């Protein structure tokens, strides 16, 4: 690998033929004063995504490297993907984007790298994004709550998750891949967590990318209960390895979201009782008044919880 390479763009793709060209064009449109390489990893697509990637790799061999799987690795849940990702990551920085999303600002990489170069104490950067749902763009209100830049740690991250894979850039040496390989459910949350263990994060309010919601999306195709279950399992495992206050807070949030979705989404008391154990699992982890107030959010009106949290500065 070239010694003057500063950054690797890693793109995971699977059955995204209708979108992958726009994704790759967004990479190639980046204007930088440094050298970067695009690594596209096709996870055994069956819809022609791999053919399009091959086309681009032949056209731009100096900037695009392609990896093609003969068997889908994601479905194995054996952490092959993070191992492959970091094995092909070179340079000081690593940026991410999935094969159905798109970078809309040609200065995205330059802006983030400039910030990193000027602020060595930071290990993770993210930024605002738009959502493309169906045939029209929509401004998601949770993103536009944050119109000003701010610094954060994993402990001080807002309850609303402020990163998407397509917005994140990290210092490559901030993460030891062995930390990720211990998890059965390794997601971008793990990269965010371990990057922030060794430094600070910075949120840029500029909208520099578009997240695509569609029925074939790896995440968006699942209903809310399935997503809540995945998030619950993820944080439960993370807390087992990293039993600290910051992870516990996220674990409780995931537990309560999953419990509420199951219990209050059904009408039978049997269903409510069966899943009540999740609520008490979260309660077992509380250590003080603030945590108890938060857990009450599963049983009392949201407006009351907000009033208590505001009044007592929780």
N, C-alpha and C positions, 0 to 999 in steps of 0.2 A: 504493500500500500504506500502511496506517495507520502513522503515525509512532511510535505508542506500542506497536507490536508488539514483543515481546521475543524470541519464539521461533517457529520454523517446524517442524512435524512433517512429514517427507516419507515417504510410503508408496508403494512401488512394488507394483503388483498385476498379476497375469496368471493368468487361469483359476483363480481361488480362490473361486468362488461358495460352496462349502460353509463357508468360514471367514471371509469378509470382514466379515460382520456382527459377529462377535465381536471382530474386530480394531478396527473402527470404534467399537464400543461401549466398548472399552478406552480409546480416545482421548477419547471424550466424557465418560467417567467421571472424567477427571483434574480434581483440585481444585487450583486455583492462585490466587495473588494477583496474577497478571500476565496479560497478553493474549497468546494464541498462536493460530496458524492452522494448519490441517491441509491439506496439499496431497496429494491422492491422484492418482497417475499410473497410469492403466490402459493397458497396452501391447498394445492390440488383442485383448482377451480374446474368446473365442468361446463361453464357457459361461454367459453371463449375469452375470458379475462386473460389467460396465459398467452394467447395469440397476440393480443394487443400489447401486452408487456414486451413480448419478444420483438415486436415491430419497433417499439420505442428504444429498446436496448440496442438494436442494430443501427438505428439512426443516430443514437447518442452514446456510443461506446465509451467515450471519455468521461462521462458523468453518471451513467446509469449502469448499475450491476443488478442482475436478476437472479433470483433463487427460485427454483421450481420443485415442488414436492410431488411425488407420485402417490402419496397417501396423506390424507388430511391429518395434520398434527394437532390442531386445536381440539379435536374431539377426543384425543387421548388423555388430556389433562395431566400430562406427565412433565410439564415444564420444559418441553423441548423448545418451544417458541422463544421464551426469554433467553435461553442459552444460545440459540442461533442468533438472536437479535444482537446480543452484546459481543458475540464472536465476530460479527461483521461490522461492528461500530468502531470507527477510527477517528482520530482527531480529538480536540479538547471538548467538543460539544456534540450533543445528540438531540435531534429534533424528530418529532413523530407526526404521522398523519395516516389515517386509514384510507383504503382505496375507494371509498365512496364520499369522502369529504374533499374540500378544496380550499387552498390558500388564495385569498382574493387581493392581498396587498403584496405587490412585488418587492417591497422593502422589508417584509416581515423578518426574514433571517438576519438581514443587516442590522435592523433595529435591536433585535434581541442579542446578537453577538456584541454589538457596540456597548450595550448595557453591561453584559458580562465582563467585557474587557476593562471597563471602568470601575466595576464593583466586584472585586474578587471574593468578597464575603458572602455573595449570593450563589446558590447552587441550583436554583430552579426558577424559571420564568414561565408565565402564562399570560394570556390576554383575552379580551372580549371576543365574542363571535356572534354571528347571526345563525338563524335556523332556517333551513329550506325544507318545507313540509309540503309535499305534493307539487303543485304547479306555481306556488307563490311563496315569496319570502315573508317571514314573520319575525318581528322583533320580540324575543322572549323577555318578559319583564324581569326574570330573575337575573339576567345578565346586566340589564340596564339599571339595576340598583346601584351598581358600582361604576360611577362615572369619573372617579378620581383614582389615581394609582395608589397602591398601598403595599406595605411590606407585611409578610405573614410567616408564621411557623406552622407546623402541623397542629400544634396546640391552639393556635389563634385563628385557624382557618374558619371562615363563616360557616354556619350550619348548611347554607346552600353551597353545594360543591362548585367551586369557581373554576375548575379546569376541565377541559376536554382534551382527549389525546391530541387532536390537531393543533392545540394551542401551546403545548408544552415543549420547552427546551431545557435540558439539564447539562450540568458539567459531568462529563462521562466518568471522571475519577471519583465522583461523589457517591457512586453506587458500586458495591461489590456484588457481582452476579451470584456468588454463592449464597448471599442473603436471600435472593429471590428464589433460588432453587429448592429451598426448604418448604415451599408452599405448594399445596395441591391446586389452590385457586389463585394463581398469580395474575394480577390485573395491573392496570396503570396506577391504581391506588398504591400499590406496593412500591413502584418507582418513585411516586411522589413522597411517600412516607420516608423511604431510606435516603432520598436526596435531601430532605429537610432535616434529617438527623445530623447532618454535617454542615448545615448552613441555613440561610434564609431564602424565602421565596419572594417574588415580586410580581404584582398584578399590573398589567398595562391595560387601561380602559379602551384603547383603540381597537376597533373591530377589524381584524385582519384575516378572518377565515369564515367559512360557512360549514356548519354541521348539517348533514343530510339525514332526515328522518324518512324511512320508507319500510315497506313490509318485509324486505329482504335483509334489513340491517341486523347485524349480530346482536345488538342490544335492543333496538327499537321494535323488533318484530315480536318481542315477548310482552305479555300483559304485565300489569303493575305488580301482581302477586308473584310472578316468576322473577321479576327484577328485584323485588324486595327480598325474596328468598335467597337469590344469588348474593345480594349485598350483605344480608345477615350471615350467611355461611362464610363469606369472605372476611368480615370483621371478627367473627368468632375465632377463626383460625389465626388471624393476625394478632388478636389479643392473647391467644395461647402462647405465641412466641414473643410478643412484646407487651407484657402486662403493665402498661403505664397509664397515667391519667388521660393523656391525649387520645390514645387508642380506645380506652374504656368509654370515653364520651361518645365516640363514633359508633362503638359496638352497641351501646345502649340505644342510640338513635336508630340504628338499623334494626335492632330487636323490636323496638316499639312500633316502628313503621310496618314491619312484617306482621306483628301481632295484630295491630289495628286493621290492617288490610284484610286479614283472614277472619278475625272475630266479628268486626262490624260490617263486613261485606256479606255475611251470611245471617240467616234468621234463626237457626236452631241453637238451642242452649248447649247441645252436645258439641257442636263445632266450636262454640265460644270456649267451653271448658277444656277441650282438647288442646287448644292453642294458648290457653292462659299460662301454661308453664313457661312460655317464652317471655311473658311479662315479668314473672317472678325471677326468671333468670337474669333479666336486666336489673331488677331490684337488688339482687344479691351483690351486685357490683358497686352499689352506691356507697359513698364514704362521707357524705355530708349533706347539709341542708340544700345546697344548690342542686345536687344530683337528685335528691328526693323531689324537689319542685319540678325538675325536668321530667322525671318519671310519671308524675301526676298528670302530665300532658296526655297520657294514654287513657285517662279516666274522667277528666273534667273538661269543661268547654275551653277551647283554645283561647278565647278572649280573656278568661279568668287567669290562665297560665301566663299570658302575655302581661297582664296587669301585675301579677305577682313578680314576674321576672323584672319588669321595669321598676316597680316600687323598691324591690330589694337589690336592684342592680345585679341580677343573676346573669 
